[in-house]
């Protein structure tokens, strides 16, 4: 059974930083593309960042200079480091597994972690 468990969400002031982590089990992590998506209230879920098996990364234009994605194959985790957070970054952030650079959205999803950025 594939499980993706996010952690690290919370409330942060604008301009602050936050790190999200996703612990993965049930799949061969080192052979799996990993991504982070987010969904703000009233909006569609969107890609934030993706990291391929080989370590190539893809970022949404809105976060490109403020967010970094990392993977640790030994620990089977993927992390998202977010800096200079803005109120518009407020959303539920979802860990995703199984995608590729061409099609970042994989078939496996975590339950999400809420990030709230106050102004």
One Martini backbone bead per residue (centre of mass of N, CA, C, O) as a GRO file, in nm:
protein
  119
    1UNK     BB    1   0.094   0.039   0.025
    2UNK     BB    2   0.060   0.363  -0.049
    3UNK     BB    3   0.239   0.631   0.127
    4UNK     BB    4   0.170   0.983   0.202
    5UNK     BB    5   0.332   1.204   0.444
    6UNK     BB    6   0.274   1.504   0.568
    7UNK     BB    7   0.484   1.783   0.693
    8UNK     BB    8   0.510   2.131   0.829
    9UNK     BB    9   0.277   2.282   0.864
   10UNK     BB   10   0.129   2.624   0.896
   11UNK     BB   11   0.195   2.928   1.054
   12UNK     BB   12   0.295   3.229   0.873
   13UNK     BB   13   0.460   3.498   0.796
   14UNK     BB   14   0.528   3.724   0.596
   15UNK     BB   15   0.858   3.631   0.479
   16UNK     BB   16   0.878   3.357   0.559
   17UNK     BB   17   0.945   3.014   0.657
   18UNK     BB   18   0.918   2.673   0.515
   19UNK     BB   19   0.899   2.309   0.578
   20UNK     BB   20   0.827   2.035   0.382
   21UNK     BB   21   0.728   1.690   0.426
   22UNK     BB   22   0.762   1.350   0.273
   23UNK     BB   23   0.659   1.032   0.348
   24UNK     BB   24   0.749   0.719   0.193
   25UNK     BB   25   0.553   0.425   0.101
   26UNK     BB   26   0.522   0.133  -0.118
   27UNK     BB   27   0.771   0.227  -0.294
   28UNK     BB   28   1.024   0.296  -0.526
   29UNK     BB   29   1.163   0.583  -0.466
   30UNK     BB   30   1.421   0.600  -0.660
   31UNK     BB   31   1.193   0.546  -0.915
   32UNK     BB   32   1.037   0.822  -0.828
   33UNK     BB   33   0.851   1.076  -0.896
   34UNK     BB   34   0.828   1.405  -0.735
   35UNK     BB   35   0.571   1.616  -0.578
   36UNK     BB   36   0.412   1.945  -0.554
   37UNK     BB   37   0.099   2.063  -0.446
   38UNK     BB   38  -0.176   2.309  -0.468
   39UNK     BB   39  -0.474   2.438  -0.279
   40UNK     BB   40  -0.678   2.691  -0.296
   41UNK     BB   41  -0.938   2.861  -0.226
   42UNK     BB   42  -1.128   2.826  -0.518
   43UNK     BB   43  -0.906   2.645  -0.651
   44UNK     BB   44  -0.692   2.482  -0.831
   45UNK     BB   45  -0.480   2.250  -0.865
   46UNK     BB   46  -0.116   2.294  -0.840
   47UNK     BB   47   0.194   2.316  -0.938
   48UNK     BB   48   0.507   2.363  -0.774
   49UNK     BB   49   0.690   2.086  -0.770
   50UNK     BB   50   0.960   1.885  -0.927
   51UNK     BB   51   1.126   1.555  -0.905
   52UNK     BB   52   1.330   1.346  -1.039
   53UNK     BB   53   1.518   1.070  -1.036
   54UNK     BB   54   1.776   1.252  -1.140
   55UNK     BB   55   1.704   1.563  -1.020
   56UNK     BB   56   1.513   1.710  -1.181
   57UNK     BB   57   1.354   2.032  -1.208
   58UNK     BB   58   1.027   2.185  -1.134
   59UNK     BB   59   0.862   2.511  -1.162
   60UNK     BB   60   0.668   2.744  -1.078
   61UNK     BB   61   0.670   3.072  -1.154
   62UNK     BB   62   0.556   3.178  -0.868
   63UNK     BB   63   0.818   3.008  -0.706
   64UNK     BB   64   1.107   2.980  -0.829
   65UNK     BB   65   1.272   3.193  -0.619
   66UNK     BB   66   1.145   3.044  -0.326
   67UNK     BB   67   1.163   2.736  -0.412
   68UNK     BB   68   1.260   2.401  -0.293
   69UNK     BB   69   1.347   2.074  -0.403
   70UNK     BB   70   1.385   1.756  -0.229
   71UNK     BB   71   1.570   1.442  -0.209
   72UNK     BB   72   1.571   1.126  -0.008
   73UNK     BB   73   1.638   0.805  -0.071
   74UNK     BB   74   1.713   0.685   0.207
   75UNK     BB   75   1.445   0.822   0.354
   76UNK     BB   76   1.199   0.867   0.170
   77UNK     BB   77   1.207   1.187   0.090
   78UNK     BB   78   1.027   1.499   0.039
   79UNK     BB   79   1.105   1.847  -0.001
   80UNK     BB   80   0.996   2.189   0.094
   81UNK     BB   81   1.139   2.503   0.041
   82UNK     BB   82   1.012   2.811   0.185
   83UNK     BB   83   1.037   3.146   0.085
   84UNK     BB   84   0.902   3.440   0.098
   85UNK     BB   85   0.621   3.444   0.196
   86UNK     BB   86   0.280   3.461   0.087
   87UNK     BB   87  -0.052   3.484   0.108
   88UNK     BB   88  -0.082   3.329  -0.179
   89UNK     BB   89   0.041   3.053  -0.045
   90UNK     BB   90  -0.216   2.976   0.061
   91UNK     BB   91  -0.258   2.621   0.132
   92UNK     BB   92  -0.283   2.301   0.023
   93UNK     BB   93  -0.029   2.058   0.048
   94UNK     BB   94   0.076   1.810  -0.192
   95UNK     BB   95   0.182   1.500  -0.227
   96UNK     BB   96   0.355   1.335  -0.509
   97UNK     BB   97   0.348   1.025  -0.708
   98UNK     BB   98   0.467   0.913  -1.044
   99UNK     BB   99   0.594   1.116  -1.213
  100UNK     BB  100   0.707   1.334  -1.475
  101UNK     BB  101   0.832   1.580  -1.659
  102UNK     BB  102   0.594   1.561  -1.863
  103UNK     BB  103   0.413   1.419  -1.614
  104UNK     BB  104   0.395   1.516  -1.291
  105UNK     BB  105   0.131   1.367  -1.236
  106UNK     BB  106   0.062   1.132  -1.026
  107UNK     BB  107  -0.126   0.870  -0.859
  108UNK     BB  108  -0.013   0.976  -0.583
  109UNK     BB  109  -0.150   1.088  -0.260
  110UNK     BB  110  -0.179   1.294  -0.019
  111UNK     BB  111  -0.364   1.474   0.233
  112UNK     BB  112  -0.213   1.714   0.339
  113UNK     BB  113  -0.091   2.059   0.405
  114UNK     BB  114  -0.132   2.341   0.590
  115UNK     BB  115  -0.080   2.675   0.464
  116UNK     BB  116  -0.040   2.986   0.646
  117UNK     BB  117  -0.031   3.330   0.538
  118UNK     BB  118   0.031   3.620   0.699
  119UNK     BB  119   0.009   3.986   0.678
   0.00000   0.00000   0.00000
